[in-house]
Amino acid sequence: MKAIITAAMVIAMCLSTVSSYAADNQSEAQKVEYRYEYDEQGRLAFKEMLSWDEATLQWQKSSRLTYKYFKNGYNEEVSQWNADKQTYDIPSQVTLYRSQAPNLTTVKTYKMNEAHDNMYLTSRTVVMEPLDAYLLALK
């Protein structure tokens, strides 16, 4: 038996896939919520992630990013919500972004070593923006 695929069938298959993908994204979007707080200078201070709890039909705190600003950069701290204590735990990860020169930033990430109650370096990177990114082409 030979199968004949028409343009209408191809379009129907594509629309079915797109609507299924959109439904998955919509259901995922309904399970996570983000809340933002800003400091007096309008900079991001906190980004909080909440998860939808089907049992209680309420948003439950999950984790928080805390931003601390300095003259030459900022820190990003990751903390998990402790439901028993009803507070965020001490940061489990801290990433330091430091400007070393124009177009040059160092990025260091530290994670908590709970056994020794201290942080250890897990990665370090130097980010360099191309100097020609700001050049304009002139005729």
LOMAR-517425 format. One record per residue: residue in one letter; x, y, z of N, C-alpha, C in turn. Coordinates in Angstrom, 1 decimal. Example, Ala and Ser with C-alpha at 12.3 -4.5 7.8 and 13.67 -1.06 7.14 Angstrom:
% residues 2
+---------+--------+--------+--------+--------+--------+--------+--------+--------+--------+
! residuo !    n_X !    n_Y !    n_Z !   ca_X !   ca_Y !   ca_Z !    c_X !    c_Y !    c_Z !
+---------+--------+--------+--------+--------+--------+--------+--------+--------+--------+
!       A !   13.2 !   -5.7 !    7.8 !   12.3 !   -4.5 !    7.8 !   13.2 !   -3.3 !    7.8 !
!       S !   12.8 !   -2.2 !    7.1 !   13.7 !   -1.1 !    7.1 !   12.9 !    0.0 !    7.9 !
+---------+--------+--------+--------+--------+--------+--------+--------+--------+--------+
END
This chain:
% residues 139
+---------+--------+--------+--------+--------+--------+--------+--------+--------+--------+
! residuo !    n_X !    n_Y !    n_Z !   ca_X !   ca_Y !   ca_Z !    c_X !    c_Y !    c_Z !
+---------+--------+--------+--------+--------+--------+--------+--------+--------+--------+
!       M !    0.8 !   -1.2 !    0.0 !    0.0 !    0.0 !    0.0 !    0.9 !    1.2 !    0.0 !
!       K !    0.6 !    2.1 !   -0.9 !    1.4 !    3.4 !   -1.0 !    0.7 !    4.4 !   -0.2 !
!       A !    1.5 !    5.3 !    0.5 !    1.0 !    6.4 !    1.2 !    1.1 !    7.6 !    0.5 !
!       I !    0.1 !    8.4 !    0.5 !    0.2 !    9.7 !   -0.2 !    0.1 !   10.8 !    0.9 !
!       I !    1.1 !   11.6 !    0.9 !    1.2 !   12.7 !    1.9 !    0.9 !   14.0 !    1.1 !
!       T !   -0.1 !   14.6 !    1.6 !   -0.5 !   15.9 !    0.9 !    0.0 !   17.1 !    1.8 !
!       A !   -0.1 !   18.2 !    1.1 !    0.3 !   19.4 !    1.8 !   -0.5 !   19.7 !    3.1 !
!       A !   -1.8 !   19.4 !    3.0 !   -2.7 !   19.5 !    4.1 !   -2.3 !   18.6 !    5.3 !
!       M !   -1.9 !   17.4 !    5.0 !   -1.4 !   16.5 !    6.0 !   -0.1 !   17.0 !    6.7 !
!       V !    0.8 !   17.6 !    5.9 !    2.0 !   18.1 !    6.5 !    1.7 !   19.3 !    7.4 !
!       I !    0.8 !   20.2 !    6.9 !    0.4 !   21.3 !    7.7 !   -0.2 !   20.9 !    9.0 !
!       A !   -1.1 !   19.9 !    8.9 !   -1.8 !   19.4 !   10.1 !   -0.8 !   18.8 !   11.1 !
!       M !    0.2 !   18.1 !   10.6 !    1.2 !   17.5 !   11.5 !    2.0 !   18.6 !   12.2 !
!       C !    2.4 !   19.6 !   11.4 !    3.1 !   20.7 !   12.0 !    2.3 !   21.5 !   13.1 !
!       L !    1.1 !   21.8 !   12.8 !    0.2 !   22.5 !   13.7 !    0.0 !   21.7 !   15.0 !
!       S !   -0.1 !   20.4 !   14.9 !   -0.3 !   19.5 !   16.0 !    0.9 !   19.5 !   16.9 !
!       T !    2.1 !   19.5 !   16.3 !    3.4 !   19.5 !   17.0 !    3.5 !   20.9 !   17.7 !
!       V !    3.2 !   22.0 !   17.0 !    3.4 !   23.3 !   17.6 !    2.4 !   23.5 !   18.7 !
!       S !    1.2 !   23.1 !   18.6 !    0.2 !   23.2 !   19.7 !    0.6 !   22.4 !   20.9 !
!       S !    1.1 !   21.2 !   20.7 !    1.6 !   20.3 !   21.8 !    2.7 !   21.0 !   22.5 !
!       Y !    3.7 !   21.5 !   21.7 !    4.8 !   22.2 !   22.3 !    4.4 !   23.4 !   23.1 !
!       A !    3.5 !   24.2 !   22.6 !    2.9 !   25.4 !   23.3 !    2.2 !   25.0 !   24.6 !
!       A !    1.5 !   23.9 !   24.5 !    0.8 !   23.4 !   25.8 !    1.8 !   23.0 !   26.8 !
!       D !    2.9 !   22.3 !   26.4 !    3.9 !   21.9 !   27.4 !    4.6 !   23.1 !   28.0 !
!       N !    4.9 !   24.1 !   27.2 !    5.5 !   25.4 !   27.7 !    4.5 !   26.1 !   28.6 !
!       Q !    3.3 !   26.1 !   28.3 !    2.3 !   26.8 !   29.1 !    2.2 !   26.1 !   30.5 !
!       S !    2.1 !   24.7 !   30.5 !    2.0 !   24.0 !   31.7 !    3.2 !   24.2 !   32.6 !
!       E !    4.4 !   24.2 !   31.9 !    5.7 !   24.5 !   32.6 !    5.7 !   25.9 !   33.2 !
!       A !    5.2 !   26.8 !   32.5 !    5.2 !   28.2 !   32.9 !    4.3 !   28.4 !   34.1 !
!       Q !    3.3 !   27.6 !   34.2 !    2.4 !   27.7 !   35.4 !    2.9 !   27.0 !   36.6 !
!       K !    4.0 !   26.3 !   36.5 !    4.6 !   25.6 !   37.6 !    5.7 !   26.4 !   38.3 !
!       V !    6.2 !   27.4 !   37.7 !    7.3 !   28.2 !   38.2 !    7.0 !   29.7 !   38.1 !
!       E !    7.3 !   30.4 !   39.2 !    7.1 !   31.9 !   39.2 !    8.3 !   32.5 !   39.7 !
!       Y !    8.7 !   33.7 !   39.1 !    9.8 !   34.5 !   39.6 !    9.4 !   35.8 !   40.2 !
!       R !   10.0 !   36.2 !   41.3 !    9.7 !   37.5 !   41.9 !   11.0 !   38.2 !   42.0 !
!       Y !   11.0 !   39.5 !   41.7 !   12.2 !   40.3 !   41.7 !   12.1 !   41.5 !   42.6 !
!       E !   13.2 !   41.8 !   43.3 !   13.3 !   43.0 !   44.2 !   14.5 !   43.8 !   43.7 !
!       Y !   14.3 !   45.1 !   43.8 !   15.4 !   46.0 !   43.4 !   15.9 !   46.9 !   44.5 !
!       D !   17.1 !   47.3 !   44.5 !   17.7 !   48.2 !   45.5 !   17.3 !   49.6 !   45.2 !
!       E !   17.7 !   50.5 !   46.1 !   17.4 !   52.0 !   45.9 !   18.0 !   52.6 !   44.7 !
!       Q !   19.0 !   51.9 !   44.0 !   19.6 !   52.4 !   42.8 !   19.0 !   51.8 !   41.6 !
!       G !   17.9 !   51.0 !   41.8 !   17.2 !   50.3 !   40.6 !   17.9 !   49.1 !   40.1 !
!       R !   18.9 !   48.6 !   40.9 !   19.6 !   47.4 !   40.5 !   18.9 !   46.2 !   41.1 !
!       L !   19.0 !   45.0 !   40.4 !   18.4 !   43.8 !   40.9 !   19.1 !   43.4 !   42.2 !
!       A !   18.3 !   43.2 !   43.2 !   18.8 !   42.8 !   44.5 !   18.5 !   41.3 !   44.8 !
!       F !   17.3 !   40.9 !   44.5 !   16.9 !   39.5 !   44.7 !   16.1 !   39.0 !   43.5 !
!       K !   16.3 !   37.7 !   43.2 !   15.4 !   37.0 !   42.2 !   15.0 !   35.7 !   42.9 !
!       E !   13.7 !   35.6 !   43.2 !   13.2 !   34.5 !   44.0 !   12.4 !   33.6 !   43.0 !
!       M !   12.7 !   32.2 !   43.2 !   11.9 !   31.3 !   42.4 !   11.0 !   30.5 !   43.3 !
!       L !    9.7 !   30.4 !   42.8 !    8.7 !   29.7 !   43.6 !    8.1 !   28.6 !   42.7 !
!       S !    7.7 !   27.5 !   43.3 !    7.2 !   26.4 !   42.6 !    5.7 !   26.2 !   43.0 !
!       W !    4.9 !   25.8 !   42.0 !    3.5 !   25.6 !   42.3 !    3.3 !   24.2 !   43.0 !
!       D !    2.6 !   24.2 !   44.2 !    2.4 !   23.0 !   44.9 !    0.9 !   22.6 !   44.6 !
!       E !    0.8 !   21.5 !   43.9 !   -0.5 !   21.0 !   43.5 !   -1.3 !   20.6 !   44.8 !
!       A !   -0.7 !   20.1 !   45.8 !   -1.4 !   19.6 !   47.0 !   -2.0 !   20.7 !   47.8 !
!       T !   -1.3 !   21.8 !   47.9 !   -1.8 !   23.0 !   48.7 !   -2.4 !   24.1 !   47.8 !
!       L !   -2.2 !   24.0 !   46.5 !   -2.6 !   25.0 !   45.6 !   -2.1 !   26.3 !   45.9 !
!       Q !   -0.8 !   26.4 !   46.3 !   -0.1 !   27.6 !   46.6 !    1.3 !   27.6 !   46.1 !
!       W !    1.8 !   28.8 !   45.9 !    3.2 !   29.0 !   45.5 !    4.1 !   28.7 !   46.7 !
!       Q !    5.1 !   27.9 !   46.5 !    6.1 !   27.6 !   47.6 !    7.5 !   28.1 !   47.2 !
!       K !    8.2 !   28.7 !   48.1 !    9.5 !   29.2 !   47.9 !   10.4 !   28.1 !   47.6 !
!       S !   11.4 !   28.3 !   46.6 !   12.3 !   27.2 !   46.2 !   13.7 !   27.7 !   46.4 !
!       S !   14.1 !   28.8 !   45.7 !   15.5 !   29.3 !   45.8 !   15.5 !   30.8 !   45.6 !
!       R !   16.6 !   31.4 !   45.8 !   16.8 !   32.8 !   45.7 !   18.2 !   33.1 !   45.2 !
!       L !   18.3 !   34.1 !   44.3 !   19.6 !   34.7 !   43.9 !   19.6 !   36.0 !   44.6 !
!       T !   20.7 !   36.3 !   45.3 !   21.0 !   37.6 !   46.0 !   22.1 !   38.2 !   45.3 !
!       Y !   22.0 !   39.5 !   44.9 !   23.0 !   40.2 !   44.2 !   23.6 !   41.3 !   45.2 !
!       K !   24.9 !   41.3 !   45.3 !   25.6 !   42.3 !   46.1 !   26.6 !   43.0 !   45.2 !
!       Y !   26.5 !   44.4 !   45.2 !   27.3 !   45.2 !   44.3 !   28.5 !   45.8 !   44.9 !
!       F !   29.6 !   45.9 !   44.2 !   30.8 !   46.5 !   44.6 !   31.3 !   47.5 !   43.5 !
!       K !   32.3 !   48.3 !   43.8 !   32.9 !   49.3 !   42.9 !   33.3 !   48.6 !   41.6 !
!       N !   33.9 !   47.4 !   41.6 !   34.4 !   46.8 !   40.4 !   33.7 !   45.6 !   40.0 !
!       G !   32.5 !   45.4 !   40.5 !   31.7 !   44.2 !   40.1 !   30.6 !   43.9 !   41.0 !
!       Y !   30.2 !   42.6 !   41.0 !   29.1 !   42.1 !   41.9 !   29.2 !   40.7 !   42.2 !
!       N !   28.5 !   40.2 !   43.2 !   28.4 !   38.8 !   43.6 !   27.0 !   38.3 !   43.3 !
!       E !   26.9 !   37.1 !   43.0 !   25.6 !   36.4 !   42.8 !   25.6 !   35.2 !   43.7 !
!       E !   24.7 !   35.2 !   44.8 !   24.7 !   34.1 !   45.7 !   23.4 !   33.3 !   45.5 !
!       V !   23.5 !   32.0 !   45.6 !   22.4 !   31.1 !   45.4 !   22.1 !   30.4 !   46.8 !
!       S !   20.8 !   30.6 !   47.2 !   20.4 !   30.0 !   48.5 !   19.1 !   29.2 !   48.2 !
!       Q !   19.0 !   28.1 !   49.0 !   17.8 !   27.3 !   48.9 !   16.8 !   27.6 !   50.1 !
!       W !   15.5 !   27.4 !   49.8 !   14.6 !   27.7 !   50.9 !   14.5 !   26.5 !   51.8 !
!       N !   14.6 !   26.7 !   53.1 !   14.5 !   25.7 !   54.2 !   13.1 !   25.8 !   54.8 !
!       A !   12.2 !   24.9 !   54.4 !   10.8 !   24.9 !   54.8 !   10.7 !   24.7 !   56.3 !
!       D !   11.6 !   23.9 !   56.9 !   11.5 !   23.6 !   58.4 !   11.8 !   24.9 !   59.2 !
!       K !   12.8 !   25.7 !   58.7 !   13.2 !   26.9 !   59.4 !   12.5 !   28.1 !   58.9 !
!       Q !   11.8 !   28.0 !   57.8 !   11.0 !   29.1 !   57.2 !   11.9 !   30.3 !   56.8 !
!       T !   13.1 !   29.9 !   56.3 !   14.1 !   30.9 !   55.9 !   15.0 !   30.3 !   54.8 !
!       Y !   15.7 !   31.2 !   54.2 !   16.7 !   30.7 !   53.2 !   18.0 !   30.3 !   53.9 !
!       D !   18.6 !   29.2 !   53.5 !   19.8 !   28.7 !   54.0 !   21.0 !   29.6 !   53.6 !
!       I !   22.1 !   29.5 !   54.2 !   23.3 !   30.3 !   53.8 !   23.6 !   29.9 !   52.3 !
!       P !   24.2 !   30.7 !   51.6 !   24.4 !   30.4 !   50.1 !   25.2 !   29.1 !   49.9 !
!       S !   24.7 !   28.4 !   48.9 !   25.3 !   27.1 !   48.6 !   26.3 !   27.3 !   47.4 !
!       Q !   26.2 !   28.5 !   46.8 !   27.1 !   28.8 !   45.7 !   27.2 !   30.4 !   45.6 !
!       V !   28.4 !   30.8 !   45.3 !   28.6 !   32.3 !   45.1 !   29.5 !   32.5 !   43.9 !
!       T !   29.0 !   33.3 !   43.0 !   29.8 !   33.7 !   41.8 !   30.2 !   35.1 !   41.9 !
!       L !   31.5 !   35.4 !   41.7 !   32.0 !   36.8 !   41.7 !   32.4 !   37.2 !   40.3 !
!       Y !   31.8 !   38.4 !   40.0 !   32.1 !   39.0 !   38.7 !   32.9 !   40.3 !   39.0 !
!       R !   34.1 !   40.4 !   38.5 !   35.0 !   41.5 !   38.7 !   35.5 !   42.1 !   37.5 !
!       S !   35.4 !   43.4 !   37.3 !   36.0 !   44.1 !   36.1 !   37.4 !   44.3 !   36.4 !
!       Q !   38.3 !   43.8 !   35.5 !   39.7 !   44.0 !   35.7 !   40.3 !   45.1 !   34.9 !
!       A !   39.6 !   45.4 !   33.8 !   40.0 !   46.4 !   32.8 !   38.9 !   46.6 !   31.9 !
!       P !   38.9 !   47.7 !   31.1 !   37.8 !   47.8 !   30.1 !   37.7 !   46.6 !   29.2 !
!       N !   36.5 !   46.0 !   29.1 !   36.2 !   44.8 !   28.3 !   36.8 !   43.6 !   28.8 !
!       L !   37.3 !   43.5 !   30.1 !   37.8 !   42.3 !   30.7 !   37.2 !   42.1 !   32.1 !
!       T !   36.6 !   40.9 !   32.2 !   35.9 !   40.6 !   33.5 !   36.4 !   39.2 !   33.9 !
!       T !   36.7 !   39.0 !   35.2 !   37.0 !   37.7 !   35.8 !   35.7 !   37.1 !   36.4 !
!       V !   35.5 !   35.8 !   36.3 !   34.3 !   35.2 !   36.9 !   34.8 !   34.0 !   37.7 !
!       K !   34.5 !   34.0 !   39.0 !   34.9 !   32.9 !   39.8 !   33.7 !   32.3 !   40.6 !
!       T !   33.6 !   31.0 !   40.6 !   32.4 !   30.4 !   41.2 !   32.9 !   29.5 !   42.4 !
!       Y !   32.3 !   29.7 !   43.5 !   32.6 !   28.9 !   44.7 !   31.4 !   28.2 !   45.2 !
!       K !   31.6 !   26.9 !   45.7 !   30.5 !   26.1 !   46.2 !   30.7 !   25.8 !   47.6 !
!       M !   29.7 !   25.6 !   48.4 !   29.8 !   25.2 !   49.8 !   30.2 !   23.8 !   50.0 !
!       N !   31.2 !   23.6 !   50.8 !   31.6 !   22.3 !   51.2 !   31.0 !   22.1 !   52.6 !
!       E !   29.9 !   21.4 !   52.7 !   29.2 !   21.3 !   54.0 !   30.0 !   20.5 !   55.0 !
!       A !   30.8 !   19.6 !   54.6 !   31.5 !   18.8 !   55.5 !   32.5 !   19.6 !   56.3 !
!       H !   33.1 !   20.6 !   55.6 !   34.1 !   21.5 !   56.3 !   33.6 !   22.9 !   56.5 !
!       D !   32.3 !   23.2 !   56.2 !   31.7 !   24.5 !   56.4 !   32.5 !   25.6 !   55.8 !
!       N !   32.9 !   25.4 !   54.6 !   33.6 !   26.5 !   53.9 !   33.3 !   26.4 !   52.4 !
!       M !   33.7 !   27.4 !   51.7 !   33.5 !   27.5 !   50.2 !   34.8 !   27.1 !   49.5 !
!       Y !   34.6 !   26.4 !   48.3 !   35.8 !   26.0 !   47.5 !   35.6 !   26.5 !   46.1 !
!       L !   36.7 !   26.8 !   45.4 !   36.6 !   27.3 !   44.1 !   36.3 !   26.2 !   43.1 !
!       T !   35.3 !   26.3 !   42.3 !   34.9 !   25.3 !   41.3 !   35.2 !   25.7 !   39.9 !
!       S !   35.2 !   27.0 !   39.6 !   35.6 !   27.4 !   38.3 !   36.0 !   28.8 !   38.3 !
!       R !   36.9 !   29.1 !   37.3 !   37.3 !   30.5 !   37.1 !   37.4 !   30.8 !   35.6 !
!       T !   37.0 !   31.9 !   35.2 !   37.0 !   32.2 !   33.7 !   37.3 !   33.7 !   33.6 !
!       V !   38.0 !   34.0 !   32.5 !   38.2 !   35.4 !   32.1 !   37.3 !   35.7 !   30.8 !
!       V !   36.5 !   36.7 !   30.9 !   35.7 !   37.0 !   29.8 !   36.2 !   38.3 !   29.2 !
!       M !   36.5 !   38.3 !   27.9 !   37.0 !   39.4 !   27.2 !   36.1 !   39.8 !   26.0 !
!       E !   35.5 !   41.0 !   26.1 !   34.7 !   41.4 !   25.0 !   35.6 !   42.0 !   23.9 !
!       P !   35.3 !   41.6 !   22.6 !   36.2 !   42.1 !   21.6 !   36.2 !   43.6 !   21.5 !
!       L !   37.4 !   44.2 !   21.4 !   37.6 !   45.6 !   21.3 !   36.9 !   46.2 !   20.1 !
!       D !   36.8 !   45.5 !   19.0 !   36.2 !   46.1 !   17.9 !   34.6 !   46.0 !   17.9 !
!       A !   34.1 !   45.6 !   19.0 !   32.6 !   45.5 !   19.1 !   32.0 !   46.9 !   19.1 !
!       Y !   32.8 !   47.9 !   19.4 !   32.2 !   49.3 !   19.4 !   32.6 !   50.1 !   18.2 !
!       L !   33.4 !   49.5 !   17.3 !   33.8 !   50.3 !   16.1 !   32.6 !   50.4 !   15.1 !
!       L !   32.5 !   51.5 !   14.4 !   31.5 !   51.7 !   13.4 !   32.2 !   51.6 !   12.1 !
!       A !   31.5 !   51.0 !   11.1 !   32.0 !   51.0 !    9.7 !   31.7 !   52.3 !    9.1 !
!       L !   32.7 !   52.9 !    8.6 !   32.5 !   54.2 !    7.9 !   32.9 !   54.1 !    6.4 !
!       K !   32.1 !   54.7 !    5.6 !   32.4 !   54.7 !    4.1 !   33.3 !   55.8 !    3.7 !
+---------+--------+--------+--------+--------+--------+--------+--------+--------+--------+
END
